[in-house]
Amino acid sequence: MLVGERPGLSVVDSLGLYLTNEPSSSTTDADRNCISNVHPPDGLSYAAAAETAIALATRAAALGFSGVALKADDPAALRIGAG
């Protein structure tokens, strides 16, 4: 599941994306990945956010989990077959 929001706390045009593999009523924040600070030109670009979301979703589906166990620091490392 991928949910987007516009939190607008300190940056009114910032976006956040939350990705969870197989969410349920027992899903916690630790089971979710967050891609935040999406607001070009000062934050993450839309293209970089999309690349990260696709990489996370692909890897989460292949592994069967998301969240803190699935890091998103380097989208290339998330691709299937990488590490």
mmCIF file of the N, C-alpha and C atoms, coordinates in Angstrom:
data_MODEL
# 
_entry.id   MODEL 
# 
loop_
_atom_site.group_PDB 
_atom_site.id 
_atom_site.type_symbol 
_atom_site.label_atom_id 
_atom_site.label_alt_id 
_atom_site.label_comp_id 
_atom_site.label_asym_id 
_atom_site.label_entity_id 
_atom_site.label_seq_id 
_atom_site.pdbx_PDB_ins_code 
_atom_site.Cartn_x 
_atom_site.Cartn_y 
_atom_site.Cartn_z 
_atom_site.occupancy 
_atom_site.B_iso_or_equiv 
_atom_site.pdbx_formal_charge 
_atom_site.auth_seq_id 
_atom_site.auth_comp_id 
_atom_site.auth_asym_id 
_atom_site.auth_atom_id 
_atom_site.pdbx_PDB_model_num 
ATOM 1   N N  . MET A 1 1  ? 0.849  -1.151  0.000   1.00 0.00 ? 1  MET A N  1 
ATOM 2   C CA . MET A 1 1  ? 0.000  0.000   0.000   1.00 0.00 ? 1  MET A CA 1 
ATOM 3   C C  . MET A 1 1  ? 0.902  1.224   0.000   1.00 0.00 ? 1  MET A C  1 
ATOM 4   N N  . LEU A 1 2  ? 0.567  2.190   -0.825  1.00 0.00 ? 2  LEU A N  1 
ATOM 5   C CA . LEU A 1 2  ? 1.306  3.449   -0.869  1.00 0.00 ? 2  LEU A CA 1 
ATOM 6   C C  . LEU A 1 2  ? 0.325  4.580   -0.611  1.00 0.00 ? 2  LEU A C  1 
ATOM 7   N N  . VAL A 1 3  ? 0.641  5.397   0.395   1.00 0.00 ? 3  VAL A N  1 
ATOM 8   C CA . VAL A 1 3  ? -0.211 6.525   0.754   1.00 0.00 ? 3  VAL A CA 1 
ATOM 9   C C  . VAL A 1 3  ? 0.639  7.780   0.699   1.00 0.00 ? 3  VAL A C  1 
ATOM 10  N N  . GLY A 1 4  ? 0.107  8.823   0.118   1.00 0.00 ? 4  GLY A N  1 
ATOM 11  C CA . GLY A 1 4  ? 0.804  10.103  0.079   1.00 0.00 ? 4  GLY A CA 1 
ATOM 12  C C  . GLY A 1 4  ? 0.075  11.120  0.928   1.00 0.00 ? 4  GLY A C  1 
ATOM 13  N N  . GLU A 1 5  ? 0.819  12.078  1.416   1.00 0.00 ? 5  GLU A N  1 
ATOM 14  C CA . GLU A 1 5  ? 0.211  13.146  2.203   1.00 0.00 ? 5  GLU A CA 1 
ATOM 15  C C  . GLU A 1 5  ? 0.970  14.437  1.971   1.00 0.00 ? 5  GLU A C  1 
ATOM 16  N N  . ARG A 1 6  ? 0.330  15.505  2.296   1.00 0.00 ? 6  ARG A N  1 
ATOM 17  C CA . ARG A 1 6  ? 0.968  16.812  2.259   1.00 0.00 ? 6  ARG A CA 1 
ATOM 18  C C  . ARG A 1 6  ? 0.907  17.364  3.669   1.00 0.00 ? 6  ARG A C  1 
ATOM 19  N N  . PRO A 1 7  ? 1.934  17.037  4.474   1.00 0.00 ? 7  PRO A N  1 
ATOM 20  C CA . PRO A 1 7  ? 1.891  17.440  5.878   1.00 0.00 ? 7  PRO A CA 1 
ATOM 21  C C  . PRO A 1 7  ? 1.973  18.939  6.099   1.00 0.00 ? 7  PRO A C  1 
ATOM 22  N N  . GLY A 1 8  ? 2.769  19.642  5.306   1.00 0.00 ? 8  GLY A N  1 
ATOM 23  C CA . GLY A 1 8  ? 2.847  21.084  5.395   1.00 0.00 ? 8  GLY A CA 1 
ATOM 24  C C  . GLY A 1 8  ? 3.237  21.642  6.742   1.00 0.00 ? 8  GLY A C  1 
ATOM 25  N N  . LEU A 1 9  ? 4.099  20.954  7.456   1.00 0.00 ? 9  LEU A N  1 
ATOM 26  C CA . LEU A 1 9  ? 4.497  21.452  8.767   1.00 0.00 ? 9  LEU A CA 1 
ATOM 27  C C  . LEU A 1 9  ? 5.436  22.640  8.632   1.00 0.00 ? 9  LEU A C  1 
ATOM 28  N N  . SER A 1 10 ? 6.672  22.402  8.260   1.00 0.00 ? 10 SER A N  1 
ATOM 29  C CA . SER A 1 10 ? 7.617  23.517  8.135   1.00 0.00 ? 10 SER A CA 1 
ATOM 30  C C  . SER A 1 10 ? 7.750  23.998  6.693   1.00 0.00 ? 10 SER A C  1 
ATOM 31  N N  . VAL A 1 11 ? 7.384  23.131  5.736   1.00 0.00 ? 11 VAL A N  1 
ATOM 32  C CA . VAL A 1 11 ? 7.433  23.488  4.319   1.00 0.00 ? 11 VAL A CA 1 
ATOM 33  C C  . VAL A 1 11 ? 6.056  23.193  3.743   1.00 0.00 ? 11 VAL A C  1 
ATOM 34  N N  . VAL A 1 12 ? 5.311  24.222  3.376   1.00 0.00 ? 12 VAL A N  1 
ATOM 35  C CA . VAL A 1 12 ? 3.913  24.040  3.002   1.00 0.00 ? 12 VAL A CA 1 
ATOM 36  C C  . VAL A 1 12 ? 3.700  23.217  1.737   1.00 0.00 ? 12 VAL A C  1 
ATOM 37  N N  . ASP A 1 13 ? 4.698  23.130  0.852   1.00 0.00 ? 13 ASP A N  1 
ATOM 38  C CA . ASP A 1 13 ? 4.509  22.372  -0.386  1.00 0.00 ? 13 ASP A CA 1 
ATOM 39  C C  . ASP A 1 13 ? 5.237  21.025  -0.363  1.00 0.00 ? 13 ASP A C  1 
ATOM 40  N N  . SER A 1 14 ? 5.634  20.556  0.795   1.00 0.00 ? 14 SER A N  1 
ATOM 41  C CA . SER A 1 14 ? 6.333  19.288  0.940   1.00 0.00 ? 14 SER A CA 1 
ATOM 42  C C  . SER A 1 14 ? 5.346  18.127  0.885   1.00 0.00 ? 14 SER A C  1 
ATOM 43  N N  . LEU A 1 15 ? 5.802  17.004  0.326   1.00 0.00 ? 15 LEU A N  1 
ATOM 44  C CA . LEU A 1 15 ? 5.005  15.786  0.259   1.00 0.00 ? 15 LEU A CA 1 
ATOM 45  C C  . LEU A 1 15 ? 5.696  14.671  1.017   1.00 0.00 ? 15 LEU A C  1 
ATOM 46  N N  . GLY A 1 16 ? 4.922  13.724  1.502   1.00 0.00 ? 16 GLY A N  1 
ATOM 47  C CA . GLY A 1 16 ? 5.460  12.530  2.130   1.00 0.00 ? 16 GLY A CA 1 
ATOM 48  C C  . GLY A 1 16 ? 4.766  11.310  1.552   1.00 0.00 ? 16 GLY A C  1 
ATOM 49  N N  . LEU A 1 17 ? 5.483  10.211  1.416   1.00 0.00 ? 17 LEU A N  1 
ATOM 50  C CA . LEU A 1 17 ? 4.927  8.955   0.914   1.00 0.00 ? 17 LEU A CA 1 
ATOM 51  C C  . LEU A 1 17 ? 5.196  7.874   1.948   1.00 0.00 ? 17 LEU A C  1 
ATOM 52  N N  . TYR A 1 18 ? 4.199  7.067   2.227   1.00 0.00 ? 18 TYR A N  1 
ATOM 53  C CA . TYR A 1 18 ? 4.347  5.969   3.174   1.00 0.00 ? 18 TYR A CA 1 
ATOM 54  C C  . TYR A 1 18 ? 4.045  4.664   2.456   1.00 0.00 ? 18 TYR A C  1 
ATOM 55  N N  . LEU A 1 19 ? 4.964  3.709   2.548   1.00 0.00 ? 19 LEU A N  1 
ATOM 56  C CA . LEU A 1 19 ? 4.812  2.421   1.892   1.00 0.00 ? 19 LEU A CA 1 
ATOM 57  C C  . LEU A 1 19 ? 4.811  1.319   2.940   1.00 0.00 ? 19 LEU A C  1 
ATOM 58  N N  . THR A 1 20 ? 3.823  0.426   2.843   1.00 0.00 ? 20 THR A N  1 
ATOM 59  C CA . THR A 1 20 ? 3.723  -0.697  3.768   1.00 0.00 ? 20 THR A CA 1 
ATOM 60  C C  . THR A 1 20 ? 3.421  -1.957  2.987   1.00 0.00 ? 20 THR A C  1 
ATOM 61  N N  . ASN A 1 21 ? 4.195  -2.999  3.226   1.00 0.00 ? 21 ASN A N  1 
ATOM 62  C CA . ASN A 1 21 ? 3.936  -4.286  2.593   1.00 0.00 ? 21 ASN A CA 1 
ATOM 63  C C  . ASN A 1 21 ? 2.905  -5.045  3.421   1.00 0.00 ? 21 ASN A C  1 
ATOM 64  N N  . GLU A 1 22 ? 1.827  -5.467  2.786   1.00 0.00 ? 22 GLU A N  1 
ATOM 65  C CA . GLU A 1 22 ? 0.765  -6.250  3.423   1.00 0.00 ? 22 GLU A CA 1 
ATOM 66  C C  . GLU A 1 22 ? 0.331  -5.679  4.776   1.00 0.00 ? 22 GLU A C  1 
ATOM 67  N N  . PRO A 1 23 ? -0.206 -4.453  4.781   1.00 0.00 ? 23 PRO A N  1 
ATOM 68  C CA . PRO A 1 23 ? -0.625 -3.839  6.039   1.00 0.00 ? 23 PRO A CA 1 
ATOM 69  C C  . PRO A 1 23 ? -1.786 -4.598  6.683   1.00 0.00 ? 23 PRO A C  1 
ATOM 70  N N  . SER A 1 24 ? -1.847 -4.513  7.988   1.00 0.00 ? 24 SER A N  1 
ATOM 71  C CA . SER A 1 24 ? -2.931 -5.134  8.746   1.00 0.00 ? 24 SER A CA 1 
ATOM 72  C C  . SER A 1 24 ? -3.200 -4.283  9.986   1.00 0.00 ? 24 SER A C  1 
ATOM 73  N N  . SER A 1 25 ? -4.135 -4.705  10.793  1.00 0.00 ? 25 SER A N  1 
ATOM 74  C CA . SER A 1 25 ? -4.456 -3.947  12.003  1.00 0.00 ? 25 SER A CA 1 
ATOM 75  C C  . SER A 1 25 ? -3.310 -3.964  13.011  1.00 0.00 ? 25 SER A C  1 
ATOM 76  N N  . SER A 1 26 ? -2.376 -4.902  12.864  1.00 0.00 ? 26 SER A N  1 
ATOM 77  C CA . SER A 1 26 ? -1.240 -4.970  13.787  1.00 0.00 ? 26 SER A CA 1 
ATOM 78  C C  . SER A 1 26 ? 0.011  -4.267  13.233  1.00 0.00 ? 26 SER A C  1 
ATOM 79  N N  . THR A 1 27 ? -0.101 -3.633  12.064  1.00 0.00 ? 27 THR A N  1 
ATOM 80  C CA . THR A 1 27 ? 1.032  -2.914  11.473  1.00 0.00 ? 27 THR A CA 1 
ATOM 81  C C  . THR A 1 27 ? 1.410  -1.724  12.344  1.00 0.00 ? 27 THR A C  1 
ATOM 82  N N  . THR A 1 28 ? 2.703  -1.572  12.599  1.00 0.00 ? 28 THR A N  1 
ATOM 83  C CA . THR A 1 28 ? 3.195  -0.438  13.389  1.00 0.00 ? 28 THR A CA 1 
ATOM 84  C C  . THR A 1 28 ? 3.974  0.511   12.487  1.00 0.00 ? 28 THR A C  1 
ATOM 85  N N  . ASP A 1 29 ? 4.361  1.652   13.030  1.00 0.00 ? 29 ASP A N  1 
ATOM 86  C CA . ASP A 1 29 ? 5.174  2.601   12.269  1.00 0.00 ? 29 ASP A CA 1 
ATOM 87  C C  . ASP A 1 29 ? 6.482  1.968   11.817  1.00 0.00 ? 29 ASP A C  1 
ATOM 88  N N  . ALA A 1 30 ? 7.011  1.048   12.591  1.00 0.00 ? 30 ALA A N  1 
ATOM 89  C CA . ALA A 1 30 ? 8.276  0.385   12.241  1.00 0.00 ? 30 ALA A CA 1 
ATOM 90  C C  . ALA A 1 30 ? 8.128  -0.504  11.007  1.00 0.00 ? 30 ALA A C  1 
ATOM 91  N N  . ASP A 1 31 ? 6.898  -0.820  10.616  1.00 0.00 ? 31 ASP A N  1 
ATOM 92  C CA . ASP A 1 31 ? 6.638  -1.654  9.445   1.00 0.00 ? 31 ASP A CA 1 
ATOM 93  C C  . ASP A 1 31 ? 6.461  -0.829  8.180   1.00 0.00 ? 31 ASP A C  1 
ATOM 94  N N  . ARG A 1 32 ? 6.577  0.469   8.300   1.00 0.00 ? 32 ARG A N  1 
ATOM 95  C CA . ARG A 1 32 ? 6.359  1.373   7.165   1.00 0.00 ? 32 ARG A CA 1 
ATOM 96  C C  . ARG A 1 32 ? 7.666  2.027   6.744   1.00 0.00 ? 32 ARG A C  1 
ATOM 97  N N  . ASN A 1 33 ? 7.761  2.313   5.452   1.00 0.00 ? 33 ASN A N  1 
ATOM 98  C CA . ASN A 1 33 ? 8.856  3.139   4.951   1.00 0.00 ? 33 ASN A CA 1 
ATOM 99  C C  . ASN A 1 33 ? 8.277  4.505   4.612   1.00 0.00 ? 33 ASN A C  1 
ATOM 100 N N  . CYS A 1 34 ? 9.019  5.531   4.908   1.00 0.00 ? 34 CYS A N  1 
ATOM 101 C CA . CYS A 1 34 ? 8.581  6.889   4.620   1.00 0.00 ? 34 CYS A CA 1 
ATOM 102 C C  . CYS A 1 34 ? 9.585  7.564   3.693   1.00 0.00 ? 34 CYS A C  1 
ATOM 103 N N  . ILE A 1 35 ? 9.073  8.145   2.644   1.00 0.00 ? 35 ILE A N  1 
ATOM 104 C CA . ILE A 1 35 ? 9.879  8.979   1.746   1.00 0.00 ? 35 ILE A CA 1 
ATOM 105 C C  . ILE A 1 35 ? 9.362  10.393  1.989   1.00 0.00 ? 35 ILE A C  1 
ATOM 106 N N  . SER A 1 36 ? 10.166 11.210  2.629   1.00 0.00 ? 36 SER A N  1 
ATOM 107 C CA . SER A 1 36 ? 9.689  12.534  3.031   1.00 0.00 ? 36 SER A CA 1 
ATOM 108 C C  . SER A 1 36 ? 10.507 13.633  2.370   1.00 0.00 ? 36 SER A C  1 
ATOM 109 N N  . ASN A 1 37 ? 10.075 14.848  2.613   1.00 0.00 ? 37 ASN A N  1 
ATOM 110 C CA . ASN A 1 37 ? 10.768 16.036  2.128   1.00 0.00 ? 37 ASN A CA 1 
ATOM 111 C C  . ASN A 1 37 ? 10.765 16.110  0.599   1.00 0.00 ? 37 ASN A C  1 
ATOM 112 N N  . VAL A 1 38 ? 9.663  15.680  -0.019  1.00 0.00 ? 38 VAL A N  1 
ATOM 113 C CA . VAL A 1 38 ? 9.540  15.731  -1.478  1.00 0.00 ? 38 VAL A CA 1 
ATOM 114 C C  . VAL A 1 38 ? 9.002  17.110  -1.838  1.00 0.00 ? 38 VAL A C  1 
ATOM 115 N N  . HIS A 1 39 ? 9.882  17.972  -2.290  1.00 0.00 ? 39 HIS A N  1 
ATOM 116 C CA . HIS A 1 39 ? 9.492  19.319  -2.721  1.00 0.00 ? 39 HIS A CA 1 
ATOM 117 C C  . HIS A 1 39 ? 10.649 19.975  -3.451  1.00 0.00 ? 39 HIS A C  1 
ATOM 118 N N  . PRO A 1 40 ? 10.725 19.709  -4.760  1.00 0.00 ? 40 PRO A N  1 
ATOM 119 C CA . PRO A 1 40 ? 11.780 20.340  -5.541  1.00 0.00 ? 40 PRO A CA 1 
ATOM 120 C C  . PRO A 1 40 ? 11.548 21.854  -5.614  1.00 0.00 ? 40 PRO A C  1 
ATOM 121 N N  . PRO A 1 41 ? 12.567 22.658  -5.731  1.00 0.00 ? 41 PRO A N  1 
ATOM 122 C CA . PRO A 1 41 ? 13.964 22.293  -5.944  1.00 0.00 ? 41 PRO A CA 1 
ATOM 123 C C  . PRO A 1 41 ? 14.766 22.135  -4.659  1.00 0.00 ? 41 PRO A C  1 
ATOM 124 N N  . ASP A 1 42 ? 14.190 22.481  -3.509  1.00 0.00 ? 42 ASP A N  1 
ATOM 125 C CA . ASP A 1 42 ? 14.962 22.452  -2.268  1.00 0.00 ? 42 ASP A CA 1 
ATOM 126 C C  . ASP A 1 42 ? 14.992 21.094  -1.580  1.00 0.00 ? 42 ASP A C  1 
ATOM 127 N N  . GLY A 1 43 ? 13.998 20.264  -1.835  1.00 0.00 ? 43 GLY A N  1 
ATOM 128 C CA . GLY A 1 43 ? 13.946 18.931  -1.234  1.00 0.00 ? 43 GLY A CA 1 
ATOM 129 C C  . GLY A 1 43 ? 14.178 17.863  -2.284  1.00 0.00 ? 43 GLY A C  1 
ATOM 130 N N  . LEU A 1 44 ? 13.678 16.680  -2.012  1.00 0.00 ? 44 LEU A N  1 
ATOM 131 C CA . LEU A 1 44 ? 13.804 15.548  -2.918  1.00 0.00 ? 44 LEU A CA 1 
ATOM 132 C C  . LEU A 1 44 ? 12.976 15.807  -4.174  1.00 0.00 ? 44 LEU A C  1 
ATOM 133 N N  . SER A 1 45 ? 13.525 15.496  -5.343  1.00 0.00 ? 45 SER A N  1 
ATOM 134 C CA . SER A 1 45 ? 12.796 15.695  -6.596  1.00 0.00 ? 45 SER A CA 1 
ATOM 135 C C  . SER A 1 45 ? 11.706 14.646  -6.743  1.00 0.00 ? 45 SER A C  1 
ATOM 136 N N  . TYR A 1 46 ? 10.723 14.942  -7.573  1.00 0.00 ? 46 TYR A N  1 
ATOM 137 C CA . TYR A 1 46 ? 9.651  13.975  -7.828  1.00 0.00 ? 46 TYR A CA 1 
ATOM 138 C C  . TYR A 1 46 ? 10.212 12.701  -8.462  1.00 0.00 ? 46 TYR A C  1 
ATOM 139 N N  . ALA A 1 47 ? 11.171 12.855  -9.363  1.00 0.00 ? 47 ALA A N  1 
ATOM 140 C CA . ALA A 1 47 ? 11.777 11.687  -10.017 1.00 0.00 ? 47 ALA A CA 1 
ATOM 141 C C  . ALA A 1 47 ? 12.511 10.812  -9.014  1.00 0.00 ? 47 ALA A C  1 
ATOM 142 N N  . ALA A 1 48 ? 13.262 11.414  -8.117  1.00 0.00 ? 48 ALA A N  1 
ATOM 143 C CA . ALA A 1 48 ? 13.993 10.646  -7.101  1.00 0.00 ? 48 ALA A CA 1 
ATOM 144 C C  . ALA A 1 48 ? 13.019 9.970   -6.137  1.00 0.00 ? 48 ALA A C  1 
ATOM 145 N N  . ALA A 1 49 ? 11.942 10.665  -5.767  1.00 0.00 ? 49 ALA A N  1 
ATOM 146 C CA . ALA A 1 49 ? 10.937 10.061  -4.886  1.00 0.00 ? 49 ALA A CA 1 
ATOM 147 C C  . ALA A 1 49 ? 10.263 8.882   -5.572  1.00 0.00 ? 49 ALA A C  1 
ATOM 148 N N  . ALA A 1 50 ? 9.947  9.029   -6.853  1.00 0.00 ? 50 ALA A N  1 
ATOM 149 C CA . ALA A 1 50 ? 9.320  7.937   -7.605  1.00 0.00 ? 50 ALA A CA 1 
ATOM 150 C C  . ALA A 1 50 ? 10.267 6.752   -7.730  1.00 0.00 ? 50 ALA A C  1 
ATOM 151 N N  . GLU A 1 51 ? 11.534 7.007   -8.030  1.00 0.00 ? 51 GLU A N  1 
ATOM 152 C CA . GLU A 1 51 ? 12.518 5.931   -8.136  1.00 0.00 ? 51 GLU A CA 1 
ATOM 153 C C  . GLU A 1 51 ? 12.651 5.179   -6.809  1.00 0.00 ? 51 GLU A C  1 
ATOM 154 N N  . THR A 1 52 ? 12.690 5.916   -5.732  1.00 0.00 ? 52 THR A N  1 
ATOM 155 C CA . THR A 1 52 ? 12.795 5.293   -4.412  1.00 0.00 ? 52 THR A CA 1 
ATOM 156 C C  . THR A 1 52 ? 11.542 4.484   -4.090  1.00 0.00 ? 52 THR A C  1 
ATOM 157 N N  . ALA A 1 53 ? 10.362 5.031   -4.389  1.00 0.00 ? 53 ALA A N  1 
ATOM 158 C CA . ALA A 1 53 ? 9.111  4.323   -4.124  1.00 0.00 ? 53 ALA A CA 1 
ATOM 159 C C  . ALA A 1 53 ? 9.019  3.031   -4.927  1.00 0.00 ? 53 ALA A C  1 
ATOM 160 N N  . ILE A 1 54 ? 9.391  3.082   -6.189  1.00 0.00 ? 54 ILE A N  1 
ATOM 161 C CA . ILE A 1 54 ? 9.362  1.883   -7.038  1.00 0.00 ? 54 ILE A CA 1 
ATOM 162 C C  . ILE A 1 54 ? 10.348 0.845   -6.525  1.00 0.00 ? 54 ILE A C  1 
ATOM 163 N N  . ALA A 1 55 ? 11.540 1.288   -6.179  1.00 0.00 ? 55 ALA A N  1 
ATOM 164 C CA . ALA A 1 55 ? 12.553 0.364   -5.670  1.00 0.00 ? 55 ALA A CA 1 
ATOM 165 C C  . ALA A 1 55 ? 12.112 -0.272  -4.348  1.00 0.00 ? 55 ALA A C  1 
ATOM 166 N N  . LEU A 1 56 ? 11.556 0.532   -3.457  1.00 0.00 ? 56 LEU A N  1 
ATOM 167 C CA . LEU A 1 56 ? 11.071 0.009   -2.173  1.00 0.00 ? 56 LEU A CA 1 
ATOM 168 C C  . LEU A 1 56 ? 9.929  -0.980  -2.373  1.00 0.00 ? 56 LEU A C  1 
ATOM 169 N N  . ALA A 1 57 ? 8.968  -0.630  -3.222  1.00 0.00 ? 57 ALA A N  1 
ATOM 170 C CA . ALA A 1 57 ? 7.815  -1.499  -3.452  1.00 0.00 ? 57 ALA A CA 1 
ATOM 171 C C  . ALA A 1 57 ? 8.244  -2.820  -4.084  1.00 0.00 ? 57 ALA A C  1 
ATOM 172 N N  . THR A 1 58 ? 9.161  -2.756  -5.024  1.00 0.00 ? 58 THR A N  1 
ATOM 173 C CA . THR A 1 58 ? 9.647  -3.968  -5.682  1.00 0.00 ? 58 THR A CA 1 
ATOM 174 C C  . THR A 1 58 ? 10.363 -4.873  -4.694  1.00 0.00 ? 58 THR A C  1 
ATOM 175 N N  . ARG A 1 59 ? 11.239 -4.281  -3.916  1.00 0.00 ? 59 ARG A N  1 
ATOM 176 C CA . ARG A 1 59 ? 12.016 -5.060  -2.933  1.00 0.00 ? 59 ARG A CA 1 
ATOM 177 C C  . ARG A 1 59 ? 11.107 -5.585  -1.817  1.00 0.00 ? 59 ARG A C  1 
ATOM 178 N N  . ALA A 1 60 ? 10.176 -4.774  -1.356  1.00 0.00 ? 60 ALA A N  1 
ATOM 179 C CA . ALA A 1 60 ? 9.259  -5.208  -0.296  1.00 0.00 ? 60 ALA A CA 1 
ATOM 180 C C  . ALA A 1 60 ? 8.412  -6.389  -0.766  1.00 0.00 ? 60 ALA A C  1 
ATOM 181 N N  . ALA A 1 61 ? 7.938  -6.327  -1.999  1.00 0.00 ? 61 ALA A N  1 
ATOM 182 C CA . ALA A 1 61 ? 7.128  -7.426  -2.533  1.00 0.00 ? 61 ALA A CA 1 
ATOM 183 C C  . ALA A 1 61 ? 7.954  -8.703  -2.656  1.00 0.00 ? 61 ALA A C  1 
ATOM 184 N N  . ALA A 1 62 ? 9.195  -8.572  -3.068  1.00 0.00 ? 62 ALA A N  1 
ATOM 185 C CA . ALA A 1 62 ? 10.062 -9.745  -3.237  1.00 0.00 ? 62 ALA A CA 1 
ATOM 186 C C  . ALA A 1 62 ? 10.441 -10.366 -1.894  1.00 0.00 ? 62 ALA A C  1 
ATOM 187 N N  . LEU A 1 63 ? 10.667 -9.510  -0.887  1.00 0.00 ? 63 LEU A N  1 
ATOM 188 C CA . LEU A 1 63 ? 11.118 -10.003 0.415   1.00 0.00 ? 63 LEU A CA 1 
ATOM 189 C C  . LEU A 1 63 ? 9.970  -10.315 1.369   1.00 0.00 ? 63 LEU A C  1 
ATOM 190 N N  . GLY A 1 64 ? 8.816  -9.685  1.143   1.00 0.00 ? 64 GLY A N  1 
ATOM 191 C CA . GLY A 1 64 ? 7.671  -9.926  2.005   1.00 0.00 ? 64 GLY A CA 1 
ATOM 192 C C  . GLY A 1 64 ? 7.616  -9.059  3.250   1.00 0.00 ? 64 GLY A C  1 
ATOM 193 N N  . PHE A 1 65 ? 8.400  -7.986  3.288   1.00 0.00 ? 65 PHE A N  1 
ATOM 194 C CA . PHE A 1 65 ? 8.350  -7.070  4.433   1.00 0.00 ? 65 PHE A CA 1 
ATOM 195 C C  . PHE A 1 65 ? 8.756  -5.678  4.002   1.00 0.00 ? 65 PHE A C  1 
ATOM 196 N N  . SER A 1 66 ? 8.420  -4.720  4.835   1.00 0.00 ? 66 SER A N  1 
ATOM 197 C CA . SER A 1 66 ? 8.815  -3.327  4.627   1.00 0.00 ? 66 SER A CA 1 
ATOM 198 C C  . SER A 1 66 ? 9.179  -2.763  5.991   1.00 0.00 ? 66 SER A C  1 
ATOM 199 N N  . GLY A 1 67 ? 9.545  -1.507  6.026   1.00 0.00 ? 67 GLY A N  1 
ATOM 200 C CA . GLY A 1 67 ? 9.841  -0.854  7.301   1.00 0.00 ? 67 GLY A CA 1 
ATOM 201 C C  . GLY A 1 67 ? 11.317 -0.747  7.593   1.00 0.00 ? 67 GLY A C  1 
ATOM 202 N N  . VAL A 1 68 ? 11.646 -0.709  8.886   1.00 0.00 ? 68 VAL A N  1 
ATOM 203 C CA . VAL A 1 68 ? 13.021 -0.450  9.298   1.00 0.00 ? 68 VAL A CA 1 
ATOM 204 C C  . VAL A 1 68 ? 13.997 -1.512  8.787   1.00 0.00 ? 68 VAL A C  1 
ATOM 205 N N  . ALA A 1 69 ? 13.509 -2.702  8.499   1.00 0.00 ? 69 ALA A N  1 
ATOM 206 C CA . ALA A 1 69 ? 14.385 -3.760  7.977   1.00 0.00 ? 69 ALA A CA 1 
ATOM 207 C C  . ALA A 1 69 ? 14.720 -3.543  6.506   1.00 0.00 ? 69 ALA A C  1 
ATOM 208 N N  . LEU A 1 70 ? 14.025 -2.626  5.857   1.00 0.00 ? 70 LEU A N  1 
ATOM 209 C CA . LEU A 1 70 ? 14.219 -2.356  4.434   1.00 0.00 ? 70 LEU A CA 1 
ATOM 210 C C  . LEU A 1 70 ? 14.661 -0.910  4.277   1.00 0.00 ? 70 LEU A C  1 
ATOM 211 N N  . LYS A 1 71 ? 15.932 -0.679  4.145   1.00 0.00 ? 71 LYS A N  1 
ATOM 212 C CA . LYS A 1 71 ? 16.478 0.672   4.086   1.00 0.00 ? 71 LYS A CA 1 
ATOM 213 C C  . LYS A 1 71 ? 16.347 1.256   2.686   1.00 0.00 ? 71 LYS A C  1 
ATOM 214 N N  . ALA A 1 72 ? 16.173 2.560   2.609   1.00 0.00 ? 72 ALA A N  1 
ATOM 215 C CA . ALA A 1 72 ? 16.002 3.240   1.327   1.00 0.00 ? 72 ALA A CA 1 
ATOM 216 C C  . ALA A 1 72 ? 17.088 4.264   1.063   1.00 0.00 ? 72 ALA A C  1 
ATOM 217 N N  . ASP A 1 73 ? 18.213 4.146   1.730   1.00 0.00 ? 73 ASP A N  1 
ATOM 218 C CA . ASP A 1 73 ? 19.273 5.138   1.564   1.00 0.00 ? 73 ASP A CA 1 
ATOM 219 C C  . ASP A 1 73 ? 19.792 5.207   0.136   1.00 0.00 ? 73 ASP A C  1 
ATOM 220 N N  . ASP A 1 74 ? 19.834 4.067   -0.556  1.00 0.00 ? 74 ASP A N  1 
ATOM 221 C CA . ASP A 1 74 ? 20.348 4.018   -1.919  1.00 0.00 ? 74 ASP A CA 1 
ATOM 222 C C  . ASP A 1 74 ? 19.382 3.201   -2.764  1.00 0.00 ? 74 ASP A C  1 
ATOM 223 N N  . PRO A 1 75 ? 18.529 3.869   -3.584  1.00 0.00 ? 75 PRO A N  1 
ATOM 224 C CA . PRO A 1 75 ? 17.544 3.135   -4.387  1.00 0.00 ? 75 PRO A CA 1 
ATOM 225 C C  . PRO A 1 75 ? 18.174 2.044   -5.255  1.00 0.00 ? 75 PRO A C  1 
ATOM 226 N N  . ALA A 1 76 ? 19.394 2.248   -5.729  1.00 0.00 ? 76 ALA A N  1 
ATOM 227 C CA . ALA A 1 76 ? 20.043 1.233   -6.566  1.00 0.00 ? 76 ALA A CA 1 
ATOM 228 C C  . ALA A 1 76 ? 20.280 -0.049  -5.771  1.00 0.00 ? 76 ALA A C  1 
ATOM 229 N N  . ALA A 1 77 ? 20.562 0.080   -4.472  1.00 0.00 ? 77 ALA A N  1 
ATOM 230 C CA . ALA A 1 77 ? 20.810 -1.101  -3.639  1.00 0.00 ? 77 ALA A CA 1 
ATOM 231 C C  . ALA A 1 77 ? 19.528 -1.879  -3.355  1.00 0.00 ? 77 ALA A C  1 
ATOM 232 N N  . LEU A 1 78 ? 18.366 -1.243  -3.584  1.00 0.00 ? 78 LEU A N  1 
ATOM 233 C CA . LEU A 1 78 ? 17.091 -1.906  -3.351  1.00 0.00 ? 78 LEU A CA 1 
ATOM 234 C C  . LEU A 1 78 ? 16.672 -2.795  -4.510  1.00 0.00 ? 78 LEU A C  1 
ATOM 235 N N  . ARG A 1 79 ? 17.279 -2.600  -5.681  1.00 0.00 ? 79 ARG A N  1 
ATOM 236 C CA . ARG A 1 79 ? 16.860 -3.369  -6.843  1.00 0.00 ? 79 ARG A CA 1 
ATOM 237 C C  . ARG A 1 79 ? 17.088 -4.849  -6.633  1.00 0.00 ? 79 ARG A C  1 
ATOM 238 N N  . ILE A 1 80 ? 16.172 -5.650  -7.138  1.00 0.00 ? 80 ILE A N  1 
ATOM 239 C CA . ILE A 1 80 ? 16.287 -7.103  -7.012  1.00 0.00 ? 80 ILE A CA 1 
ATOM 240 C C  . ILE A 1 80 ? 17.603 -7.550  -7.633  1.00 0.00 ? 80 ILE A C  1 
ATOM 241 N N  . GLY A 1 81 ? 18.306 -8.395  -6.918  1.00 0.00 ? 81 GLY A N  1 
ATOM 242 C CA . GLY A 1 81 ? 19.611 -8.870  -7.386  1.00 0.00 ? 81 GLY A CA 1 
ATOM 243 C C  . GLY A 1 81 ? 20.758 -8.072  -6.793  1.00 0.00 ? 81 GLY A C  1 
ATOM 244 N N  . ALA A 1 82 ? 20.455 -6.914  -6.227  1.00 0.00 ? 82 ALA A N  1 
ATOM 245 C CA . ALA A 1 82 ? 21.503 -6.121  -5.589  1.00 0.00 ? 82 ALA A CA 1 
ATOM 246 C C  . ALA A 1 82 ? 21.601 -6.537  -4.137  1.00 0.00 ? 82 ALA A C  1 
ATOM 247 N N  . GLY A 1 83 ? 22.791 -6.851  -3.711  1.00 0.00 ? 83 GLY A N  1 
ATOM 248 C CA . GLY A 1 83 ? 23.065 -7.160  -2.313  1.00 0.00 ? 83 GLY A CA 1 
ATOM 249 C C  . GLY A 1 83 ? 22.029 -7.950  -1.690  1.00 0.00 ? 83 GLY A C  1 
# 
